[in-house]
Amino acid sequence: LKVKTYNLSLYAALTSQPNEKTIITISTKYNESNTTLMDQIGTALNGSHDYERFNPAFSIARTFSDQIRFYAGYSRSNRTPSPVELTCADEDDPCRLPNAFLADPPLKDVKAETYELGFQSKQKSKGWFVNAFRTETKDDILFISSGPLTNEGYFSNIGQTLRQGIEAGASGNFKGGIDWE
C-alpha cells in the first residue's frame, strides 16, 4: 500500500485585553485533508478520503489578584482517520493488526468539543491549579475485536464518547534547588 496525505490548515486569532485584568481570545482553524490509498498489488485498496472542518475556539482569563487567575474556554477540534484505520474498517472482513490491509468502507473524521475552566496561582516558588474539563467526542474511532484471534477485528466510528474530570496539582521548590510537583 502506498499512501499520500495532503493537509492544509489556516489559523486566525484575535486577542483583546478590555482591561488590565482580562484577556479574551477568539480563534478559528480551518482543516482540509485528503488521504489517497494506492494498492501496489491490485486495486482493492485504492481510495481517496476527503475531510474538511472549521474549528472555533474561545477563551477568557481574568486575574483577581497578583496570585490568582480564573480561566475558561471552549474549543472544537478534529482528526482524520489514519491509513491503518481506513484499511481495516469492515466488520464483515476483520483484519489482523498491525499488518493486514483490506478494502473497507470509509470512516468519518473524529470531532470533539471541549469545555474547560479553572483557577491557578503562581507565587514566588510555589503554585497550584484546579481545572475542570469536559470533552464530547463524535464519531470516535475504536478497534472492535472480532474473530477467533485476540488481535483480529476492525476499526469503526462508534458514535459519542465523553471524557470529563477534575485535575488539581501543586508545584514548588525547596531551598537548595529541589523542585517538586
N, CA, C and O of each residue as an XYZ file, in Angstrom:
724
protein
N       0.852     -1.184      0.000
C       0.000      0.000      0.000
C       0.888      1.235      0.000
O       1.822      1.355      0.794
N       0.575      2.142     -0.906
C       1.259      3.428     -0.941
C       0.237      4.480     -0.520
O      -0.908      4.449     -0.972
N       0.645      5.410      0.343
C      -0.270      6.404      0.897
C       0.277      7.807      0.636
O       1.454      8.081      0.868
N      -0.596      8.688      0.152
C      -0.267     10.108      0.030
C      -1.249     10.869      0.903
O      -2.460     10.660      0.824
N      -0.722     11.747      1.729
C      -1.561     12.552      2.611
C      -1.314     14.019      2.327
O      -0.172     14.467      2.226
N      -2.406     14.759      2.201
C      -2.350     16.195      1.964
C      -3.100     16.875      3.106
O      -4.235     16.508      3.409
N      -2.474     17.857      3.737
C      -3.112     18.604      4.816
C      -2.921     20.099      4.594
O      -1.826     20.554      4.266
N      -3.981     20.845      4.773
C      -3.925     22.298      4.716
C      -4.646     22.811      5.945
O      -5.772     22.402      6.227
N      -4.005     23.701      6.673
C      -4.632     24.321      7.837
C      -4.397     25.823      7.773
O      -3.288     26.284      7.505
N      -5.449     26.565      8.021
C      -5.375     28.018      8.117
C      -5.867     28.405      9.505
O      -6.895     27.910      9.967
N      -5.136     29.282     10.159
C      -5.438     29.644     11.533
C      -5.534     31.166     11.653
O      -4.717     31.888     11.082
N      -6.515     31.645     12.384
C      -6.652     33.073     12.652
C      -7.041     33.255     14.114
O      -7.822     32.476     14.660
N      -6.492     34.288     14.741
C      -6.789     34.546     16.147
C      -6.862     36.043     16.398
O      -6.174     36.841     15.761
N      -7.703     36.389     17.331
C      -7.842     37.768     17.761
C      -7.794     37.758     19.286
O      -8.584     37.074     19.937
N      -6.868     38.516     19.844
C      -6.751     38.621     21.292
C      -7.036     40.051     21.689
O      -6.505     40.992     21.099
N      -7.881     40.205     22.696
C      -8.267     41.531     23.162
C      -8.060     41.603     24.668
O      -8.261     40.625     25.388
N      -7.659     42.772     25.122
C      -7.493     42.990     26.553
C      -8.334     44.221     26.931
O      -7.835     45.346     26.928
N      -9.644     43.987     27.263
C     -10.525     45.108     27.559
C     -10.112     45.921     28.789
O     -10.444     47.102     28.898
N      -9.388     45.286     29.708
C      -8.791     45.990     30.853
C      -7.545     45.222     31.256
O      -7.268     44.157     30.704
N      -6.807     45.738     32.194
C      -5.515     45.111     32.518
C      -5.635     43.762     33.218
O      -4.634     43.063     33.374
N      -6.835     43.383     33.642
C      -7.008     42.106     34.339
C      -7.711     41.036     33.493
O      -7.842     39.899     33.946
N      -8.162     41.366     32.294
C      -8.935     40.438     31.483
C      -8.325     40.299     30.081
O      -7.976     41.288     29.437
N      -8.208     39.052     29.633
C      -7.741     38.764     28.273
C      -8.755     37.836     27.623
O      -9.119     36.810     28.197
N      -9.213     38.194     26.423
C     -10.173     37.395     25.663
C      -9.522     37.005     24.341
O      -8.939     37.846     23.656
N      -9.623     35.730     23.987
C      -9.072     35.254     22.716
C     -10.162     34.512     21.952
O     -10.834     33.637     22.497
N     -10.325     34.875     20.686
C     -11.240     34.194     19.768
C     -10.393     33.718     18.596
O      -9.600     34.481     18.045
N     -10.562     32.451     18.217
C      -9.750     31.932     17.112
C     -10.538     30.903     16.317
O     -11.581     30.418     16.754
N     -10.023     30.588     15.161
C     -10.582     29.507     14.357
C      -9.460     28.870     13.549
O      -8.460     29.509     13.219
N      -9.652     27.610     13.245
C      -8.700     26.880     12.415
C      -9.495     26.103     11.375
O     -10.431     25.374     11.705
N      -9.112     26.267     10.131
C      -9.734     25.519      9.042
C      -8.791     24.376      8.695
O      -7.608     24.598      8.436
N      -9.311     23.158      8.688
C      -8.526     21.980      8.324
C      -9.107     21.347      7.072
O     -10.315     21.132      6.972
N      -8.240     21.054      6.127
C      -8.626     20.305      4.933
C      -7.595     19.196      4.768
O      -6.390     19.438      4.832
N      -8.080     17.991      4.557
C      -7.163     16.855      4.484
C      -7.648     15.855      3.444
O      -8.850     15.664      3.257
N      -6.698     15.222      2.777
C      -7.012     14.150      1.836
C      -6.004     13.035      2.053
O      -4.798     13.274      2.121
N      -6.509     11.821      2.162
C      -5.656     10.640      2.231
C      -5.986      9.775      1.023
O      -7.123      9.337      0.849
N      -4.973      9.534      0.189
C      -5.153      8.713     -1.002
C      -4.404      7.404     -0.796
O      -3.206      7.396     -0.511
N      -5.127      6.298     -0.945
C      -4.553      4.967     -0.802
C      -4.381      4.363     -2.193
O      -5.317      4.360     -2.994
N      -3.177      3.849     -2.479
C      -2.886      3.240     -3.780
C      -2.380      1.820     -3.567
O      -1.283      1.605     -3.052
N      -3.193      0.867     -3.971
C      -2.868     -0.549     -3.838
C      -1.682     -0.860     -4.743
O      -1.701     -0.502     -5.920
N      -0.668     -1.508     -4.224
C       0.523     -1.837     -5.005
C       0.456     -3.239     -5.616
O       1.370     -3.651     -6.331
N      -0.635     -3.976     -5.333
C      -0.792     -5.320     -5.880
C      -1.959     -5.374     -6.858
O      -1.848     -5.978     -7.925
N      -3.071     -4.749     -6.504
C      -4.264     -4.721     -7.358
C      -4.936     -3.368     -7.226
O      -4.262     -2.338     -7.213
N      -6.266     -3.361     -7.127
C      -6.991     -2.099     -6.975
C      -7.936     -2.104     -5.774
O      -8.609     -1.101     -5.535
N      -8.012     -3.176     -5.022
C      -8.983     -3.307     -3.930
C      -8.809     -2.233     -2.852
O      -9.790     -1.795     -2.251
N      -7.579     -1.812     -2.606
C      -7.328     -0.837     -1.543
C      -7.384      0.605     -2.018
O      -7.325      1.518     -1.194
N      -7.495      0.840     -3.321
C      -7.497      2.201     -3.852
C      -8.643      3.000     -3.250
O      -9.748      2.486     -3.077
N      -8.375      4.244     -2.938
C      -9.431      5.114     -2.417
C      -8.897      6.493     -2.109
O      -7.709      6.680     -1.846
N      -9.801      7.451     -2.148
C      -9.470      8.827     -1.806
C     -10.460      9.291     -0.747
O     -11.671      9.178     -0.935
N      -9.953      9.811      0.362
C     -10.778     10.177      1.513
C     -10.551     11.658      1.817
O      -9.436     12.063      2.144
N     -11.614     12.469      1.707
C     -11.531     13.913      1.903
C     -12.240     14.332      3.187
O     -13.301     13.810      3.529
N     -11.626     15.294      3.896
C     -12.184     15.813      5.138
C     -11.931     17.317      5.186
O     -10.878     17.791      4.758
N     -12.910     18.069      5.715
C     -12.696     19.488      5.969
C     -13.558     19.925      7.140
O     -14.641     19.387      7.372
N     -13.050     20.926      7.884
C     -13.783     21.359      9.077
C     -13.222     22.685      9.587
O     -12.014     22.919      9.558
N     -14.133     23.549     10.056
C     -13.761     24.747     10.801
C     -13.827     24.416     12.285
O     -14.788     23.800     12.744
N     -12.813     24.819     13.029
C     -12.743     24.555     14.457
C     -12.567     25.867     15.226
O     -11.443     26.356     15.347
N     -13.655     26.447     15.747
C     -13.534     27.695     16.503
C     -13.079     27.430     17.939
O     -13.187     26.318     18.456
N     -12.574     28.482     18.556
C     -12.180     28.414     19.969
C     -12.400     29.787     20.604
O     -12.327     30.818     19.934
N     -12.668     29.777     21.890
C     -12.887     31.000     22.647
C     -12.315     30.787     24.039
O     -12.506     29.726     24.633
N     -11.616     31.783     24.563
C     -11.139     31.680     25.939
C     -11.131     33.054     26.601
O     -11.024     34.089     25.943
N     -11.247     33.025     27.900
C     -11.179     34.244     28.695
C     -10.343     33.942     29.934
O     -10.467     32.874     30.534
N      -9.501     34.881     30.305
C      -8.686     34.758     31.518
C      -8.848     36.049     32.307
O      -8.793     37.145     31.747
N      -9.045     35.909     33.593
C      -9.267     37.077     34.466
C      -8.393     36.920     35.696
O      -8.445     35.901     36.384
N      -7.596     37.932     35.965
C      -6.738     37.950     37.142
C      -7.478     38.662     38.264
O      -7.906     39.806     38.107
N      -7.629     37.975     39.406
C      -8.332     38.558     40.539
C      -7.391     39.240     41.523
O      -7.767     40.215     42.173
N      -6.188     38.737     41.630
C      -5.163     39.352     42.472
C      -3.830     39.053     41.806
O      -3.794     38.450     40.733
N      -2.765     39.458     42.415
C      -1.451     39.199     41.813
C      -1.151     37.707     41.714
O      -0.311     37.296     40.914
N      -1.829     36.897     42.516
C      -1.520     35.477     42.541
C      -2.605     34.565     41.957
O      -2.289     33.433     41.591
N      -3.854     34.994     41.853
C      -4.933     34.081     41.458
C      -5.535     34.509     40.120
O      -5.844     35.680     39.896
N      -5.689     33.519     39.242
C      -6.245     33.770     37.905
C      -7.328     32.732     37.610
O      -7.166     31.551     37.919
N      -8.431     33.181     37.011
C      -9.507     32.321     36.548
C      -9.417     32.230     35.022
O      -9.073     33.208     34.358
N      -9.721     31.072     34.480
C      -9.742     30.929     33.028
C     -10.871     29.985     32.629
O     -11.242     29.082     33.379
N     -11.403     30.213     31.439
C     -12.455     29.363     30.898
C     -12.280     29.337     29.389
O     -11.801     30.301     28.792
N     -12.671     28.230     28.781
C     -12.515     28.141     27.341
C     -13.416     27.101     26.717
O     -13.918     26.197     27.384
N     -13.607     27.254     25.424
C     -14.362     26.322     24.591
C     -13.572     26.149     23.301
O     -13.049     27.118     22.752
N     -13.489     24.914     22.821
C     -12.809     24.691     21.542
C     -13.386     23.473     20.842
O     -13.914     22.556     21.472
N     -13.271     23.488     19.527
C     -13.625     22.326     18.702
C     -12.354     21.860     18.015
O     -11.461     22.656     17.723
N     -12.284     20.560     17.760
C     -11.125     20.004     17.068
C     -11.559     18.784     16.273
O     -12.672     18.284     16.438
N     -10.675     18.314     15.415
C     -10.956     17.082     14.679
C      -9.645     16.398     14.320
O      -8.580     17.014     14.310
N      -9.754     15.116     14.030
C      -8.622     14.351     13.499
C      -9.156     13.414     12.429
O     -10.273     12.907     12.535
N      -8.360     13.191     11.412
C      -8.779     12.307     10.332
C      -8.309     10.886     10.629
O      -7.335     10.697     11.358
N      -8.986      9.892     10.074
C      -8.556      8.508     10.289
C      -7.173      8.258      9.688
O      -6.824      8.822      8.651
N      -6.406      7.422     10.339
C      -5.089      7.043      9.824
C      -5.263      6.030      8.688
O      -6.322      5.412      8.573
N      -4.233      5.852      7.848
C      -4.322      4.838      6.790
C      -4.634      3.437      7.322
O      -5.370      2.691      6.677
N      -4.093      3.066      8.475
C      -4.379      1.744      9.043
C      -5.860      1.641      9.403
O      -6.488      0.612      9.152
N      -6.421      2.698      9.986
C      -7.844      2.678     10.330
C      -8.706      2.601      9.070
O      -9.714      1.895      9.049
N      -8.310      3.326      8.019
C      -9.092      3.320      6.778
C      -9.067      1.963      6.080
O     -10.041      1.585      5.430
N      -7.966      1.231      6.206
C      -7.852     -0.054      5.504
C      -8.265     -1.246      6.351
O      -8.105     -2.395      5.939
N      -8.791     -0.972      7.524
C      -9.251     -2.055      8.400
C     -10.543     -1.606      9.063
O     -10.593     -1.435     10.281
N     -11.610     -1.410      8.250
C     -12.846     -0.845      8.781
C     -14.096     -1.646      8.412
O     -15.210     -1.133      8.515
N     -13.921     -2.892      7.987
C     -15.076     -3.694      7.562
C     -15.333     -4.796      8.590
O     -14.516     -5.701      8.756
N     -16.486     -4.712      9.283
C     -16.793     -5.717     10.301
C     -16.994     -7.108      9.700
O     -16.818     -8.108     10.395
N     -17.360     -7.185      8.411
C     -17.550     -8.474      7.757
C     -16.233     -9.098      7.290
O     -16.196    -10.265      6.900
N     -15.164     -8.319      7.333
C     -13.859     -8.811      6.899
C     -12.787     -8.269      7.841
O     -11.993     -7.418      7.441
N     -12.752     -8.752      9.094
C     -11.790     -8.226     10.060
C     -10.355     -8.511      9.634
O     -10.086     -9.463      8.901
N      -9.450     -7.677     10.104
C      -8.044     -7.859      9.752
C      -7.235     -8.095     11.019
O      -7.690     -7.827     12.131
N      -6.039     -8.597     10.823
C      -5.112     -8.796     11.926
C      -4.191     -7.598     11.978
O      -3.596     -7.210     10.973
N      -4.082     -7.031     13.129
C      -3.187     -5.889     13.290
C      -1.792     -6.384     13.576
O      -1.655     -7.447     14.182
N      -0.755     -5.688     13.184
C      -0.780     -4.382     12.559
C      -0.563     -4.405     11.041
O      -0.327     -3.347     10.457
N      -0.633     -5.573     10.376
C      -0.129     -5.597      9.011
C      -1.110     -6.043      7.931
O      -0.690     -6.201      6.785
N      -2.361     -6.251      8.222
C      -3.292     -6.690      7.180
C      -4.096     -5.500      6.675
O      -4.759     -4.821      7.460
N      -4.043     -5.242      5.374
C      -4.795     -4.146      4.772
C      -5.841     -4.719      3.844
O      -5.544     -5.560      2.995
N      -7.073     -4.256      4.010
C      -8.199     -4.776      3.245
C      -8.988     -3.615      2.651
O      -8.886     -2.485      3.128
N      -9.771     -3.890      1.614
C     -10.639     -2.870      1.035
C     -11.830     -2.681      1.970
O     -12.577     -3.628      2.219
N     -12.014     -1.480      2.485
C     -13.013     -1.249      3.516
C     -13.795      0.032      3.276
O     -13.372      0.886      2.497
N     -14.945      0.169      3.951
C     -15.727      1.402      3.820
C     -14.992      2.573      4.465
O     -14.161      2.371      5.350
N     -15.291      3.790      4.031
C     -14.614      4.955      4.619
C     -15.077      5.212      6.054
O     -16.181      4.829      6.439
N     -14.227      5.859      6.827
C     -14.557      6.274      8.184
C     -14.744      7.787      8.217
O     -14.168      8.508      7.401
N     -15.550      8.264      9.161
C     -15.724      9.701      9.361
C     -14.565     10.227     10.193
O     -13.929      9.470     10.927
N     -14.284     11.536     10.081
C     -13.266     12.109     10.946
C     -13.837     12.265     12.354
O     -15.046     12.409     12.536
N     -12.950     12.234     13.340
C     -13.327     12.342     14.741
C     -13.455     13.832     15.077
O     -12.560     14.624     14.781
N     -14.585     14.200     15.701
C     -14.836     15.590     16.052
C     -15.004     15.697     17.565
O     -15.646     14.850     18.187
N     -14.424     16.742     18.153
C     -14.509     16.907     19.606
C     -14.827     18.347     19.973
O     -14.408     19.287     19.298
N     -15.582     18.500     21.063
C     -15.850     19.801     21.662
C     -15.384     19.741     23.105
O     -15.723     18.810     23.836
N     -14.606     20.736     23.514
C     -14.048     20.741     24.857
C     -14.431     22.028     25.585
O     -14.321     23.129     25.046
N     -14.882     21.854     26.820
C     -15.170     22.964     27.724
C     -14.196     22.833     28.887
O     -13.947     21.731     29.375
N     -13.648     23.956     29.326
C     -12.659     23.904     30.392
C     -12.764     25.166     31.241
O     -12.990     26.257     30.717
N     -12.601     25.013     32.541
C     -12.496     26.179     33.407
C     -11.663     25.813     34.612
O     -11.575     24.650     35.007
N     -11.052     26.840     35.190
C     -10.210     26.555     36.335
C      -9.638     27.795     36.985
O      -9.861     28.921     36.541
N      -8.905     27.560     38.034
C      -8.185     28.596     38.751
C      -6.736     28.163     38.862
O      -6.431     26.972     38.926
N      -5.851     29.142     38.884
C      -4.441     28.833     39.092
C      -3.801     29.966     39.871
O      -4.264     31.106     39.845
N      -2.736     29.625     40.558
C      -1.992     30.604     41.342
C      -0.506     30.326     41.173
O      -0.071     29.175     41.217
N       0.251     31.365     40.984
C       1.707     31.229     40.890
C       2.313     32.302     41.771
O       2.163     33.497     41.519
N       2.993     31.859     42.794
C       3.686     32.778     43.680
C       5.162     32.491     43.556
O       5.543     31.605     42.792
N       5.985     33.183     44.256
C       7.436     33.117     44.063
C       7.961     31.717     43.757
O       8.441     31.476     42.650
N       7.882     30.811     44.689
C       8.472     29.492     44.484
C       7.453     28.365     44.569
O       7.831     27.202     44.712
N       6.167     28.691     44.482
C       5.156     27.642     44.547
C       3.940     28.054     43.721
O       3.736     29.229     43.418
N       3.151     27.060     43.373
C       1.953     27.318     42.590
C       0.965     26.178     42.740
O       1.311     25.112     43.250
N      -0.261     26.400     42.296
C      -1.287     25.364     42.321
C      -2.292     25.648     41.210
O      -2.364     26.759     40.684
N      -3.071     24.615     40.864
C      -4.147     24.794     39.899
C      -5.257     23.794     40.188
O      -5.018     22.718     40.735
N      -6.472     24.170     39.809
C      -7.642     23.298     39.834
C      -8.349     23.540     38.518
O      -8.628     24.683     38.159
N      -8.640     22.467     37.795
C      -9.173     22.579     36.445
C     -10.276     21.544     36.246
O     -10.104     20.381     36.610
N     -11.404     21.953     35.674
C     -12.473     21.017     35.312
C     -12.596     21.020     33.790
O     -12.508     22.074     33.160
N     -12.800     19.847     33.204
C     -12.904     19.763     31.753
C     -13.986     18.772     31.358
O     -14.345     17.878     32.124
N     -14.494     18.949     30.154
C     -15.483     18.042     29.573
C     -15.246     18.037     28.072
O     -15.334     19.080     27.425
N     -14.947     16.868     27.512
C     -14.749     16.719     26.070
C     -15.756     15.706     25.544
O     -15.763     14.544     25.950
N     -16.602     16.168     24.635
C     -17.584     15.311     23.972
C     -17.062     15.016     22.570
O     -16.839     15.927     21.772
N     -16.872     13.745     22.285
C     -16.318     13.327     21.001
C     -17.400     12.643     20.179
O     -18.133     11.794     20.687
N     -17.496     13.014     18.908
C     -18.443     12.385     17.984
C     -17.655     11.621     16.935
O     -16.606     12.077     16.479
N     -18.162     10.461     16.555
C     -17.532      9.612     15.547
C     -16.132      9.169     15.950
O     -15.257      9.022     15.097
N     -15.916      8.954     17.254
C     -14.632      8.442     17.721
C     -14.349      7.113     17.021
O     -15.276      6.395     16.645
N     -13.089      6.793     16.850
C     -12.703      5.555     16.173
C     -12.153      4.587     17.217
O     -11.263      4.923     17.999
N     -12.711      3.374     17.206
C     -12.325      2.361     18.175
C     -12.045      1.056     17.436
O     -12.724      0.731     16.462
N     -11.045      0.312     17.900
C     -10.782     -1.011     17.351
C     -11.725     -1.988     18.038
O     -11.705     -2.122     19.262
N     -12.544     -2.666     17.256
C     -13.528     -3.614     17.781
C     -13.020     -5.022     17.503
O     -12.910     -5.442     16.351
N     -12.716     -5.731     18.560
C     -12.189     -7.082     18.432
C     -13.288     -8.022     17.946
O     -14.401     -8.016     18.471
N     -12.962     -8.829     16.939
C     -13.906     -9.830     16.428
C     -13.100    -10.959     15.810
O     -11.930    -10.781     15.474
N     -13.702    -12.080     15.665
C     -12.987    -13.212     15.095
C     -12.328    -14.054     16.163
O     -12.390    -13.722     17.347
N     -11.694    -15.145     15.753
C     -11.140    -16.089     16.712
C      -9.836    -15.616     17.370
O      -9.468    -16.138     18.423
N      -9.142    -14.659     16.789
C      -7.860    -14.214     17.337
C      -8.014    -12.932     18.129
O      -8.875    -12.108     17.820
N      -7.185    -12.756     19.149
C      -7.254    -11.579     20.005
C      -6.992    -10.297     19.236
O      -7.665     -9.294     19.473
N      -6.039    -10.304     18.328
C      -5.681     -9.088     17.607
C      -6.393     -8.980     16.263
O      -5.913     -8.285     15.367
N      -7.525     -9.653     16.108
C      -8.280     -9.592     14.861
C      -9.541     -8.772     15.092
O     -10.245     -8.972     16.082
N      -9.827     -7.849     14.178
C     -11.000     -7.010     14.315
C     -11.017     -5.942     13.249
O     -10.450     -6.107     12.169
N     -11.675     -4.843     13.568
C     -11.804     -3.750     12.599
C     -12.000     -2.436     13.361
O     -12.399     -2.423     14.526
N     -11.705     -1.333     12.665
C     -11.926     -0.004     13.216
C     -13.309      0.472     12.801
O     -13.759      0.198     11.688
N     -13.986      1.188     13.701
C     -15.313      1.693     13.395
C     -15.547      3.013     14.112
O     -15.047      3.233     15.215
N     -16.319      3.894     13.468
C     -16.813      5.078     14.167
C     -17.857      4.599     15.162
O     -18.755      3.844     14.790
N     -17.760      5.020     16.416
C     -18.613      4.448     17.461
C     -19.615      5.427     18.048
O     -20.154      5.164     19.123
N     -19.883      6.523     17.399
C     -20.871      7.453     17.949
C     -20.215      8.455     18.861
O     -19.288      9.150     18.447
N     -20.673      8.548     20.096
C     -20.189      9.562     21.011
C     -19.438      8.952     22.188
O     -19.775      7.872     22.673
N     -18.416      9.668     22.631
C     -17.720      9.320     23.868
C     -17.616     10.587     24.704
O     -17.685     11.695     24.170
N     -17.453     10.428     25.992
C     -17.368     11.553     26.909
C     -16.163     11.358     27.809
O     -15.981     10.309     28.426
N     -15.354     12.389     27.865
C     -14.228     12.411     28.796
C     -14.411     13.663     29.643
O     -14.484     14.769     29.109
N     -14.484     13.496     30.941
C     -14.643     14.646     31.811
C     -13.949     14.370     33.129
O     -13.753     13.220     33.521
N     -13.584     15.444     33.802
C     -12.926     15.243     35.074
C     -12.445     16.535     35.689
O     -12.674     17.628     35.171
N     -11.780     16.379     36.794
C     -11.186     17.489     37.518
C      -9.721     17.155     37.725
O      -9.368     16.046     38.127
N      -8.890     18.120     37.447
C      -7.453     17.972     37.668
C      -7.028     18.993     38.711
O      -7.555     20.104     38.753
N      -6.091     18.619     39.535
C      -5.538     19.540     40.517
C      -4.064     19.222     40.677
O      -3.648     18.073     40.532
N      -3.298     20.216     40.967
C      -1.875     19.993     41.145
C      -1.228     21.141     41.892
O      -1.795     22.224     42.038
N      -0.039     20.869     42.352
C       0.754     21.878     43.051
C       2.209     21.677     42.678
O       2.627     20.577     42.317
N       2.961     22.737     42.767
C       4.390     22.659     42.458
C       5.132     23.689     43.303
O       4.538     24.607     43.870
N       6.410     23.513     43.366
C       7.231     24.462     44.108
C       8.667     23.998     44.149
O       9.049     23.046     43.467
N       9.464     24.684     44.960
C      10.840     24.242     45.159
C      11.283     24.559     46.580
O      10.854     25.526     47.209
N      12.158     23.691     47.039
C      12.747     23.863     48.357
C      14.046     24.626     48.207
O      14.622     24.703     47.122
N      14.493     25.183     49.306
C      15.813     25.812     49.288
C      16.836     24.746     48.927
O      16.749     23.613     49.400
N      17.768     25.091     48.122
C      18.749     24.117     47.665
C      18.463     23.651     46.249
O      19.210     22.834     45.711
N      17.402     24.147     45.635
C      17.139     23.860     44.228
C      16.375     22.584     43.933
O      16.412     22.110     42.798
N      15.684     22.010     44.904
C      14.897     20.804     44.647
C      13.484     21.203     44.273
O      12.775     21.828     45.062
N      13.075     20.837     43.056
C      11.734     21.130     42.578
C      10.799     19.959     42.869
O      11.238     18.809     42.875
N       9.527     20.233     43.108
C       8.533     19.198     43.362
C       7.226     19.541     42.654
O       6.913     20.705     42.403
N       6.482     18.497     42.345
C       5.159     18.655     41.723
C       4.227     17.627     42.280
O       3.059     17.579     41.895
